[in-house]
Amino acid sequence: MKIILKYILTNVKERKARTFVMLLSILLSAMLLFISFSIGVSYESAQRKMARGMAGSATVSVQSVEGGIHADHIPALPDIQTKAGIVEGTSLYHENGYYETVDLLAADMEALNQINKPRLIGDGEVTAFSGNQIILPDRFTSKYGIEKGDTVTLQINGSPVDFEVAEIAAYDTVFLRHTRGATALLPLETIKEVLGWEDGYSEILIEPAPNSTTGNLISELKNALDNGKYRVSEVVNEAQIAADARQKSMPFFLISFFSLTMSIFIIYSSYKVITLDRLPIIGTFRSIGATEKTVTCILLLESLFYGCTGGLIGIPVGMIVLKGILQGMGKSLSQGIEIPAVISVPGVILSFAVAVIVSLFSAWLPVCRASRLPIKDIVLGTAEEKYIPRPLIVGIGIVLFIVSALLPRFASGTMLYLAGGFSLSGLIAAAILVIPVFTNLASAGLERFYGAAAGNEGRIAARNMKDNKNVTQNITLLFISISAIIAIRVVGNFVTTYISDVFHGAELQGFADGHMNPEFVEQVKEMDGAEKVLPLYVFKNNVQGNSEPISRLEGTDNLEWYNSMFALHYTDRLMSEQAALSFASGERAVIINEDCMKRGGFSIGDRIMLSNGTSGNSYVVAGSFKSRATDVEAVIPSMYAVSDFGASDYDLLAYTAADPDAIMVQIRALFGETSNWSRTVEEFNNDALATVGAFLQPMHSMTYFILLLATVGVINNLLINYIQKRRTIAMYKSIGLSNRQNRKMTLIEGFSSGLMGAVIAIVVSYMEIQTIFLVAGPQISMTPELDIWTFLVAGTLGIIVTLLGSIVPIFKSRKMKLVEEIKFE
Amino acid sequence: MNILTEEAAIEGKNIIKDFQLGDTKTRVLKNISLKVIQGEFVSIMGQSGSGKSTLLYILGGLDVPTSGSVFINGMDISKFNDEKMSRIRRQNIGFVFQFYNLIPNLNVAENIMLPLLLDGKKMRDYKKPLKDILEVVGLWDKRGHTPRELSGGQQQRVAIARALIGNPEILFADEPTGNLDSHTGAEIMSLLQRINKERGQTIIMVTHSPEAAKSSSRVITVSDGQLQ
């Protein structure tokens, strides 16, 4: 055993370059996988923190159906850890025509410190907080240049109230929010006074005891409290948060998938060479009595060493990189939200296990093949690989490709995820199987082209690629790397757009949310540069459809503009025309969003009763839609909004203009001191990006790691290629190939491999992206945009990497000792 | 027809070759001078490690001497740069190795044509010479096969055809029968002898086998880095 270990360690030590490449690939894979796991968990935890916002560690909320609630209304249950009564209100901050919602919050500070302690800038404590004092988050103060000690004026119930800024807090804990606007903390007595609140608290937040669950506590509270008087609910929808986090961490797992695929290929190809190199040693071992199993074990022990070492180094490196990424995320949010790195034990164990398994599995195939070779053939140097008929391989490849491409189209529900996973792996496997034939066909075509363009060297280089395992191996690794980069880039960009640009695809360039009479709208229409101006009647929570509450109903006189302004995606393409016809014919028609259709059990063509409690009329359901640009649930013609529900003034206006900013300035001026929430789409997106865009930064950072892994893989392959090819180069040189000709041929081969790898990568990544969006499709109301430049740039990068990688073999072959290479078999 | 003239096809003068093995410098060739005249078939024999292969590779320009000169057609090839030496290898000399050294993924015809292709010639202009040489080595019907589909003897014949396609003045052979059974080895030697006699090509061959050496017109023995 000692001798075997010594033999393994000597191998590791002697082959420094190969050991380095193998260790680096395992290390990077383990690191990327670990980061993917941890960033998903950290992201989920940060998302949960943001969604909980003011609630902190409290997970249950109790409110009174009418009026306020007192702390002693809550029974003393053993499952309750802390209860914090809070009073909430809203106000508006106004500066230069720009209104921002500021939610007011006050609580018993002792209880608040237990469930969600405010983090002040400079790490101080909230003390002597009373009177007209206010604590504001730095995200808000830095936006408006407010300093500690300044006075800010908030519009509360239409009246201005001055507050002294007592402290500035970090945009964290109680100030965190996942909706627009800001949260401000006031002294409890002050908020009661300015809001005129007399009856206890508006809500009591409850933190469950350590051994209790939210679900248990809710049911206990519901049993203990009078359901007619109190409403007990979960603070945030945990399942929804987990689902959101999963969606956002999807690109990270995609990165892991590709990095693992690349690692398998790097180790597999390295081991193919290692075992080939070691055939004489294997022969020696076998000839002195080592069994097939012993030889396999000796070689696998070496790969186990790579797996364990790569995993053991990769995970701590991953922890450092994760912290760096999360700190980067915090810094890129100008207000510095703190996102602690959550290092999960399952994540560590799984990353290590995957590193070891991937290393062992990748080595196992070539090692087993070598161990099984007949001793006589190994000793005599006549061992050959088993020949598998090419048509069979190509046939399997084509069938696998078709099945992988089509399967997700026919699957649904949970099966869709399984089909998606199969499709992603299947497409890569199918391409690997087809690559040798593709290379042969392409080299035949290129032979003519290069013959004409680069003479005989070009012709020989193209011919040399035919049936050349090194070339196909190179193309395979390159295509996996390029397709990984393309897929990650496209999905990453999509997620960024999806999260940060809700108006993506919507035509509107600005909107005004406020009370507007017809004259106001006319003035906007008259503004210089205004193009489309779409005023809307808005009914919030006061219309029901067949007694199903409709949270937001809007009335419009131009459905065509409405469709394009808010990027409505109708369930069925024909529905758009049907709805337009119904609206134009003067019929009482309504279009309803898909969630509301489902909730109300409505169908297209149904007649539903829309009523506001005093009057109601029957409307035909003319269409259903989904849209990310508006949370409207139903839209009716404006004439019926007026006649049936008494609308007179507008509450929302969307517009397009040559200069949206100029129009926005004028709209704000028109509103004057009237409260409104008016933004250009650009302003809105900037706000949104400041909150969520930074979360996506790590994904872009990780793209560089995958690029590094891809480069390591390609260089490893080119080195292997050179090791295997140096004898061929020597043969060529012995019959008169000059260094210049060798350089030309190597570069042509490198370029051609890069080109073929890029072409296959573009096709495969396109198919992979289709699969990814087919799987993710049911949850998203947006189609991905495939930018041809992403594909072309990635392809070109692949070619450049291969060309750069050709430099080493060119230089090495210049110094080659011809006799040594040729003389020994 | 044996075209033997007194003009030197190749001449080595004061060839010294040192190898550095770790800290030890070993002199493998010790001031060797020799002349091979055009049309001669010379065998170089000697024990393992005597330096016979090193001498062959230096004469053939695959290796360079530590000191001394090698003249082919009166030109000192030991001073040639890579471009000039490659041209000499394409046009003036041919090599046959013990392990054939064929390009595995090219077929027989392509392997044979390689020196001409590297010399910028067009394959279509050399159909006749290709056919002729394939007939000389008896492999016309195997021209589309890849090396792995041929026996050892057939592969060696492809290597000989490749060495001869450019009609070089000198053919170097390093143990051409060393990897073959005796019957196939004899066939190869007979082929080399025929080539030497009929085409007048100068052949310099390294061999262990006294049987193979019998085919040559002169035998040189190298012992301890010196000619005997």
Interface residues (C-beta under 8 A of the other chain):
Chain A: E384 G455 N456 E457 R459 I460 R463 N464 K466 D467 N468 R727 T728 A730 M731 Y732 K733 S734 I735 G736 L737 S738 N739 R740 Q741 K817 L818 V819 I822 K823 F824 E825
Chain B: S53 T54 Y57 L62 D63 D82 E83 M85 S86 R87 I88 R89 R90 Q91 G94 F95 F97 Q98 F99 N101 L102 I103 P104 N105 L106 E110 L114 P115 L117 L118 D119 G120 K121 K122 T146 R148 R162 A163 D174 N179
